[in-house]
Amino acid sequence: MKAVLPPSRTGFDRPATYRIGIQGRVPARWRDRLDGMAITEYPAEADSPMTTLVGELADQVALAGVLNTLVELHLSVVSVERLSAT
């Protein structure tokens, strides 16, 4: 049986910087709905660009909100990486 640590021990209840990889375009006007994350688009192929979001989020609830917004946009999330915790 795997032990589950309380949120305060895992750090997921504190701010952290995340990088999210997305297949497709994220409109710049959605920056506010994405908690101010920086939006960078990479032209992989003309019909299939890749976008990276990078920014600090307050906690995992904020991360879930960003991911839900991407689902609302019908975008495919290809990666989520926690870069650092503050």
HUSULTA-V351087 format. One line per field, one symbol per residue. phi: phi as a letter, one per 40 degrees, with the letter a starting at -180 (. if undefined). psi: psi as a letter, one per 20 degrees, with the letter a starting at -180 (. if undefined). A space follows every 10 residues. Layout:
# HUSULTA-V351087
phi=???
psi=???
This chain:
# HUSULTA-V351087
phi=.ccbccdccc gccbcacbbb cbchbbcdcc dccbfgccbb bbccbdcacb bbbbicbcac cccccccccc cccgbccbab bccabb
psi=ppppqqhhhh jijrqqpqpp ppoaqophii ghikkjqppp ppngqhimqq qppprpqhah ghghgghhgh ghilqopiqp pogqq.
